[in-house]
Amino acid sequence: MGNTWIIGVISLLAVSATWSLETGYNHNISVISHTSPFLTSTVPLGLQHGVIAARSEHFHLGNNAILKCSNKTWSEMIYTIWKIQLGGIKCQISSSNDNQNLNTCNDGKAMLNTSRGESYLQIPGFSKRDEGIYHCESVYKAGSYASNIDVSLIAPPNVFAWLEWEGSRQVAVCLAEGGKPAASISWSENWNSTSTTTLNLDGFNKVESRLVLPEGIATGNLTCAVIHPSWEEVHMVTPGIVIPWRLVIISVGTISFIMAILGGLYFTRKHPCRISPKAPQSQDYVEEVEPYASYIQSANLIYNSSAELFT
């Protein structure tokens, strides 16, 4: 047992040194988890000392991701260490057969065991922030094993297709947006087409293919085919005629203006403006004014008479 410990530790140190000096990875192995509760590694897990491998795995958005370092059970294993690097942030999760456990990730990731005693790393609710390099080191009684796993997100794109005019030419457009990795687009007709792929700020891809249509060609049977790793079948889409938004806005504005005028005319017809007749002058007011006028007239006569006496 003592020799086994020494061999395992020496092997682990050699594996760690190899990983720290490694600058590239071989991503020729891809594993996609759909319904199986645990991923089965496609890399042969030999029993020889210092086995090291590299692979890439993809997980769907929101799924619980499962990563296995080796197929050994805890009856054979001594300890397992996961070293995780996500966007420049590093953390570590480890477990040993003497219950000396460590978890510095603090983001929900945890090392768990199957009913058979196999160790695995669980990533709950996989999202883009969980993409990165996952390095595992496992020491067991017969040797050691290490793996560099490039873990990334797989997300299906939203697909749209339409017809539009580009000057005097009619163009069919097929768009696959929000996918990861980028989708592949092809047309049912081999005419002049161009495709562009753009990486959005959110890390998802936008692929647009534009097909210039020959003059006078019928478009009823024209389709674009979109292929993506998250789909088992090819998505076929038929472009439809799209009315420009500017024309829609102008049409809606014009109709609203006409409806407002007709509504105003209808309201005016139902409720015409009526001019109220001038109110007659109050008789009481006339009667109150006449005594005052008589008083003024009498005062003027007295004043005139007095003036004649002094002339």
HELIX and SHEET records of a PDB file:
HELIX    1   1 GLY A    2  LEU A   21  1                                  20    
HELIX    2   2 LYS A  128  ASP A  130  5                                   3    
HELIX    3   3 TRP A  245  LYS A  270  1                                  26    
HELIX    4   4 GLN A  283  LEU A  309  1                                  27    
SHEET    1   A 7 SER A  30  ILE A  32  0                                        
SHEET    2   A 7 VAL A  51  HIS A  60  1                                        
SHEET    3   A 7 GLY A 143  ILE A 154  1                                        
SHEET    4   A 7 GLY A 132  TYR A 140 -1                                        
SHEET    5   A 7 MET A  77  LEU A  86 -1                                        
SHEET    6   A 7 ILE A  89  SER A  96 -1                                        
SHEET    7   A 7 LEU A 102  ASN A 103 -1                                        
SHEET    1   B 3 ALA A  65  LEU A  67  0                                        
SHEET    2   B 3 SER A 119  ILE A 123 -1                                        
SHEET    3   B 3 ALA A 110  ASN A 113 -1                                        
SHEET    1   C 5 SER A 193  LEU A 199  0                                        
SHEET    2   C 5 ASN A 205  VAL A 212 -1                                        
SHEET    3   C 5 ARG A 169  GLY A 179 -1                                        
SHEET    4   C 5 ASN A 158  GLU A 166 -1                                        
SHEET    5   C 5 GLY A 240  ILE A 241  1                                        
SHEET    1   D 3 SER A 184  TRP A 187  0                                        
SHEET    2   D 3 CYS A 224  ILE A 227 -1                                        
SHEET    3   D 3 HIS A 235  VAL A 237 -1                                        
END                                                                             
